[in-house]
Amino acid sequence: MARGARGFFVLAEYLPILLFLIVAGGIGVALLVVGWVFGPRTANKEKSAAYECGFEAFEDARIPFDVRYYLIAILFIIFDLEIAFLFPWAVVFKDIGLVALIEMAIFLALLLLGFLYCWKKGALEWE
């Protein structure tokens, strides 16, 4: 078997993936074209008006947000990261040893520090 022929056989193994991408792309483009061709084009005042939460906007969009909004976002990231890292770690807990236990304790201490910061700033208190 020639060296070039071997490369061809390796590339031939990727043919199903290429076909899948072509079919998926074709379906996506076809659906966009069908929607554009057969979709309604009636523009009216209500449909093109800006709205906010189902009613007319009453203030400028560039108003400052309360800092608690960002602190709640930090809390979400803290607990999201904690769960994302704790489950795989718990699955292999018996195999990883004492060093990994210490590393996870440091990780959880840092997350606790972030939680305490949000608590101190009053992110958990609502009016």
C-alpha positions as CSV (number, residue, x, y, z in Angstrom):
1,M,0.0,0.0,0.0
2,A,1.4,3.3,-1.0
3,R,1.9,6.0,1.6
4,G,-0.6,8.3,-0.1
5,A,-3.3,5.6,-0.2
6,R,-3.0,5.0,3.6
7,G,-3.6,8.7,4.2
8,F,-6.7,8.5,2.0
9,F,-8.1,5.6,4.1
10,V,-7.6,7.6,7.3
11,L,-9.4,10.5,5.8
12,A,-12.2,8.2,4.6
13,E,-13.0,7.4,8.3
14,Y,-14.0,11.0,8.7
15,L,-16.5,10.8,5.8
16,P,-19.6,10.2,8.1
17,I,-18.7,13.3,10.2
18,L,-18.4,15.4,7.0
19,L,-21.7,14.0,5.7
20,F,-23.4,14.8,9.1
21,L,-22.1,18.4,9.0
22,I,-23.3,18.9,5.4
23,V,-26.7,17.5,6.2
24,A,-27.0,19.5,9.4
25,G,-25.9,22.7,7.7
26,G,-28.2,22.0,4.8
27,I,-31.2,21.6,7.1
28,G,-30.3,24.7,9.0
29,V,-30.0,26.8,5.8
30,A,-33.1,25.3,4.3
31,L,-35.2,26.1,7.4
32,L,-34.0,29.7,7.4
33,V,-34.8,30.1,3.7
34,V,-38.2,28.6,4.1
35,G,-39.0,30.9,7.0
36,W,-37.7,33.9,5.1
37,V,-39.7,33.0,1.9
38,F,-43.0,32.0,3.5
39,G,-42.9,34.0,6.7
40,P,-45.2,37.0,7.1
41,R,-43.7,40.4,6.4
42,T,-46.3,42.7,7.9
43,A,-44.6,45.2,10.1
44,N,-46.8,47.2,12.5
45,K,-46.2,49.8,15.2
46,E,-46.7,47.3,18.1
47,K,-44.4,44.7,16.7
48,S,-41.5,47.1,16.1
49,A,-41.9,49.0,19.4
50,A,-39.4,48.6,22.2
51,Y,-40.8,46.9,25.3
52,E,-39.4,45.9,28.6
53,C,-41.0,43.1,30.6
54,G,-44.2,43.3,28.6
55,F,-44.8,47.0,28.9
56,E,-43.5,50.3,27.5
57,A,-40.0,51.3,28.7
58,F,-40.3,54.1,31.2
59,E,-36.6,54.9,31.9
60,D,-33.3,55.1,30.1
61,A,-31.6,51.8,29.6
62,R,-28.3,53.1,30.9
63,I,-29.4,53.5,34.6
64,P,-26.9,52.2,37.2
65,F,-27.7,48.8,38.8
66,D,-27.6,48.2,42.5
67,V,-24.4,46.5,43.5
68,R,-26.4,43.6,45.1
69,Y,-27.3,42.5,41.6
70,Y,-23.6,41.8,40.9
71,L,-23.1,40.2,44.3
72,I,-25.9,37.8,43.6
73,A,-24.2,37.0,40.3
74,I,-21.0,36.3,42.3
75,L,-23.0,34.0,44.7
76,F,-24.4,32.1,41.7
77,I,-20.9,31.5,40.3
78,I,-19.6,30.5,43.7
79,F,-22.3,27.8,44.2
80,D,-22.2,26.7,40.5
81,L,-18.5,26.2,40.7
82,E,-18.7,24.4,43.9
83,I,-21.2,21.8,42.6
84,A,-19.3,21.5,39.3
85,F,-16.1,20.6,41.1
86,L,-17.4,18.6,44.0
87,F,-19.4,15.9,42.2
88,P,-16.5,14.6,40.0
89,W,-14.1,14.9,43.0
90,A,-16.5,12.9,45.2
91,V,-16.7,10.1,42.6
92,V,-12.9,9.6,42.7
93,F,-12.4,10.5,46.4
94,K,-11.0,7.1,47.4
95,D,-8.5,7.1,44.6
96,I,-7.0,10.6,44.9
97,G,-5.5,10.6,48.4
98,L,-4.7,13.2,51.1
99,V,-3.2,15.8,48.8
100,A,-6.5,16.1,46.9
101,L,-8.4,16.4,50.2
102,I,-6.2,19.3,51.2
103,E,-6.6,21.0,47.8
104,M,-10.4,20.6,48.0
105,A,-10.4,22.1,51.5
106,I,-8.4,25.1,50.2
107,F,-10.9,25.4,47.3
108,L,-13.9,25.3,49.6
109,A,-12.3,27.9,51.9
110,L,-11.9,30.3,49.0
111,L,-15.5,29.8,48.0
112,L,-16.5,30.4,51.6
113,L,-14.5,33.6,51.6
114,G,-16.5,34.8,48.5
115,F,-19.7,33.9,50.2
116,L,-18.8,35.7,53.4
117,Y,-17.8,38.8,51.3
118,C,-21.3,38.8,49.7
119,W,-22.9,38.3,53.0
120,K,-20.9,41.2,54.6
121,K,-21.9,43.5,51.7
122,G,-25.6,42.8,52.3
123,A,-26.3,40.9,49.1
124,L,-28.6,38.5,51.0
125,E,-30.7,41.2,52.6
126,W,-33.7,42.6,50.6
127,E,-35.9,45.6,51.3
